[in-house]
Amino acid sequence: MSFSASAQNYWLEDGHILVATVEDEEGNWNDSRIDLNDFIGNEDGWFMWDGVNFSESGNDIRLEGTLLTAELPMRDGGYRERQGIQLDDRIANINGRLVFN
């Protein structure tokens, strides 16, 4: 299940740590954190799942709903238009804990 379907709120800390208050199987609400740098990279100006450390090169990193957005540099030093990656596609709530699927 996508994390946002069972979250009261969620935000981004330090440009790469997703924090959410999510519900566990017993109906309790827990704060959980997941470091998106462990799962998302920058591939020539595009977000990439199964990469790492996107925030080391990204500028103006934001969370817009469940869409992570940033300006990401390309190999040639230029920038593409603002890029986004949908966190609900691969981040889930498993019994009150954010996990990468």
DAWO-V823355 format. One record per backbone hydrogen bond with DSSP energy under -1.0 kcal/mol. NH is the residue of the N-H (numbers start at 1). CO is the residue of the C=O. If there is no record, write none. Layout:
# DAWO-V823355
nh: [NH NH]
co: [CO CO]
This chain:
# DAWO-V823355
nh: [3 6 7 8 11 13 16 17 18 19 20 21 22 23 24 27 30 32 34 36 38 39 40 41 43 48 50 51 51 53 54 56 57 58 59 62 64 67 68 69 70 71 74 77 80 83 85 87 89 90 91 92 93 94 99 101]
co: [91 3 4 21 19 17 13 13 34 11 32 9 30 6 28 24 22 20 18 16 35 36 36 48 46 41 39 39 48 37 40 53 54 54 71 69 67 64 85 62 83 59 78 74 72 70 68 66 86 87 87 99 1 97 92 90]
